[in-house]
Amino acid sequence: MNNLSGFYQLVKDFCDNHNMINEFLFLGSEQELENREFNYRTLVMIPSSSNISRDLSRPIYTLSFDCALLDKSIGDSEISLVKSTEENLFVVGQFQDYLIQQDENCYIDDVDVVNMLSEDENITSAMFEVTVSFARKNYNAGIDN
């Protein structure tokens, strides 16, 4: 994959074809999450930072995404909470494996497990950052003034 469009399609295909994911959202900011209804289990990706480099004569750019895998479980059931959390971590692991199998130059940082209580359900989440590197042209391109 050499660009963001291709990476987006790769992630979308993973989510569309995964039996445990019902929805994929690629958002521009965290504010877009407010007051949104989710089709649980949902994978959310938000571009967060980038780095452009020519270190060691290797022109690349990296792009990091804040990601959250959201699910819900029965509010007063501990086993439901445990199962949902376990499944979220399983899917994140499969996502990492999928990207590696697709020869993506990427890595996933720590996964934070967060649970939020509401009146009759728990929202479970696995929040993580994925960083992917894309190749750039290996010569100094002209400046377009």
Buried (B, 14 or more C-beta within 10 A) or exposed (E): BEEBEEBBEBBBEBBEEBEBBBBBBBBEEEEEBEEEEBEBBBBBBBBBEEEEEEEEEEBBBBBBBBBBBBBBBBBEEEEBBEBBBEBBBEBBEBBBEBBEEBEBBBBBEEBEBEEEEEEEBBBBBBBBBBBBBBEBEEEEEEEEE
